[in-house]
Amino acid sequence: MTAPRTDDRPAGRDGRGTAAGRSRGGRGFEIVLVAVYGIFALSATARSLVQVLRDFERAPVAYSLSLLAAATYIAVTVALVRGGRRSRVARVLVVIELIGVLAVGTLTVLDPVLFPEATVWSVYGQGYGYVPLALPVLALVYMLLGARKRPEA
């Protein structure tokens, strides 16, 4: 049995910005999702910074888009950590990410001359095992399923 709350913190929050009262269902998948986004944030950032600093003039559009992908992965990671599956910010960012993957993927297939060098999102993330295409789809499904569940009383 737990003691009644006596502080001003919102229910379900532990004061550090994390949801202490989240249900256990799906929590494991959320941890994996955040971890994969975090890994992509680090790898895309490292790759794009090297490309921009070393060879930017060779493929400025491709390298700029890789940097944009990295920023997107960082933003989604932070939004998921702070707000979890019900975060509207995370949902909007993931939709933007999916639009980016589809747009860049389609452009690289239809007009590869525009992209003399690959980006994270080239050919729908082919160089990364299509994870850049699958990741926002899985994240959206997960978040939308979480939004349909009723908050616990």
N, C-alpha and C positions, 0 to 999 in steps of 0.2 A: 504494500500500500504506500502511495506517495503522499507527501504533505501538500496541502493546497498552495497554489502559487501566491506569492506576496509581492512580486516585483512588477514593473511596468512593461516588461518585454512582451511583444506580441506572442500569442500562443503558437507553439511549434518552432520558435526561434530560440537559439541558445545564447544570443548576445554576440556571437562571433560572425554572424552573417550566414550561418549554415542552418539547415532545417533539421532540428533535433527530433521533431515529431513526425517525420515522414514515415509512411508505411514501409514495411519490409518488401512488399511485392514490387518487383522490378528494380529494386535498389542495386542489385548486382549488375544488371545490364547498364544502369546509369553510370556506375563506376567504370565499367569497360568503355562506354561511350566517351566519357570525359577523358579517360586515359588515351584512347585513340586520337581524339581531337588534340590533346596535349602533345602527343608524339608528332602529329602532323603539323602542329603549330611550330614546334622546335625544328623539325626537318625542313619544312617549307621556308621558314625564316632563314635558317643557315644557308640553304641552297640559294635562295633569291638574293641574299646579301652578297654572297660570293659572286654571283652572276652580275649583279648591278655594279659592284665595286671593281670587278676585274674586266668584264667584257660588255658593258652596257651598250656601246656603240654597235656591236655586232647584231643585237636583236632587242632593241629598246622596248618594243611592244610586248614581246614574250616575257622579258625579264620584269617589266612593270606589272604584268598580269600575275607572275609568280609572287611578286611582293604583295599584291592585292590578295591573292589566295592565302598567303601567310598571315596577313592582318585579319582576314576573315576567320581563319582557324583560331587565332589568339582570342578574338572577340567572342566566338562561340564557346570556347573553353571557359572563359571567364563568366559568361552569362549562364552556362550550365552549372558551374560551381556555385555561383551566387544564388541562382533562382531555381535550379532543378528543372524537372520536366515541364513544369507549369509556367516557366518564364516566357512572357510574351516577347521580350527582347531576343531571347535565344531562338524562338520560333521565327521571328522576322529575319534574323541573321542567317538562319539555316535556309530559309526560302531564297534569300539573296545569294547564298552560296550555291544552291542548286541551279538557280538561273545562270550564274557565272559558269558553272561546270558545263551546263547544256549549251550555252552560247559559245564559249571557247572551244568546247569539244566539237561542235558543229562547224565552226569556222576552220578549225585545223583539219577537218575532214574535207570540207568543200574547197578551201583555198589554202593549202599548206604553205604556199609561197609567203603568206603573211607572217608565218611563224618559222623562221629559219632555225630556231632552237626551240626545244620542247619547254612547255610550262607544266606545272603540277596538274593543270586541268586539260592538257593537250589530249586529243582523242579520248575524251571522257575519263582521263586519269589512267590511260593505258600503261604508262611507265610506273605506276604505283599499284598495278594489279586491279585497276578500276575501283579501288577503295574510294577515291574522291567522288565518284558517281554514287556508289552505294551508301556512303556515310550520311549525306544529307537526307536521303530517302529513308534510311533506317531511323535517323534522329527525328524526322518529322512524324513518322508512324508512331514512334515511341512517345513523343510529346503529345500528339493528338489523342492517343489512347489514354494517356495520363490526364488530359484535360477533361475527358468524358467521365472519369471516376469522380464520385462525390467526395468532398473533403470529409475526413473523419471528425466526429463531434467530440 
